[in-house]
Amino acid sequence: MESRDTGTVMLWFVGGAVLGAAVALLLAPESGEDTRRKLAGHAERGRRALSESSQEIIDRGRELYERGREIAEEAAEMFERGRRVAEKNINDAI
């Protein structure tokens, strides 16, 4: 039920955005060519910003992955040392 409501809201939102864009193009004070050029420029700047943000997120993800791997290796080494100490104590007690 809730997913249908979300779908309906999204449909209305997209429809409103398309209608708003169409009205804005029709009422634009500049020629179609100028408007298209401006839209293309804005789209290109948006694409570049998105690309840069995506690259930053990917780089940060790699850093976090690497740090997590190092922590896991350190934990495995600590576990192994603890196992050896426990094994030695058991053998000494026997």
N, C-alpha and C positions, 0 to 999 in steps of 0.2 A: 504494500500500500504506500509506504513512504517513498519507495523508489519511483513509483509512478508520479507522485507529487513532485519529486525532484526533477524528473524528466519533463513534466509540464512546465515547471518554473524555468528550466533551462531553455525549453522551446520558446517560451514567451520572451526570455531575455535575448536569445539569438535573433528572433524575429524583430524585436524592438531595435536591436543594434543595426540590423540590415536596413530597416525602414529609416532609422536616423541617418545612416550613411547615405542612403539614396536622397533624402531630403537635403542633407548638407551639400551634396554634389549639385543638386538642382539649383540651390540658392546661393552657391558659391559666387563671390564677387569677381572671381578671376575666370579666365577661359579654361576650357576643359584640359588643354595641354598643360597649362601652368599648374592646375590643380593636380593632374596626374603626376607631374614632375615633383611637386611637393609631397604627394602621398608616397611616391617611390623613394624619395629622400628620407622621409620619416620611417618607412618600412625598412630601409637599409640600416639606418641608425639603430632601430629596434633589433634587427637581426644581429648586428655587431654586438650590441649590449648583451643580448641573450647568449651569444656565442662566448663572450668573455666571462659572463657569469657562470655558464656551464663549465668552462674550462677551470675556473676557480673552484667550483664544487668538486670536479673530478680530481683536481690536485689535492684538495683537502681530504677527500675520501681516500686517496692513495696514502697520504700521510697517516691518517687514522688507522688504515689497514696495517701499515707497516708497524706502527706503534703497538697495535694489538697483537701482531705476530711476535714482536719482541717480548711483550709481557707474557704471552703464552709459553714462549721458550724459557724465560726465566722461571716461570711457575713449574714447568716440567723439570728443570734442573733442581729446583728446591725440593720438589717431591722425591726425585731420585736420591738426593743427599739424605733426606729424612728416612727413606726406605733403607738405605745402606746403614745409617746409624742404628735404626731399629733392629735390623738384621744382625748387626754386630753385637748389640746389647743382648739379644736373644741367644746368640751363639756363646757369648761370654757367660751368660747365666746357666747354660746347660753344662 
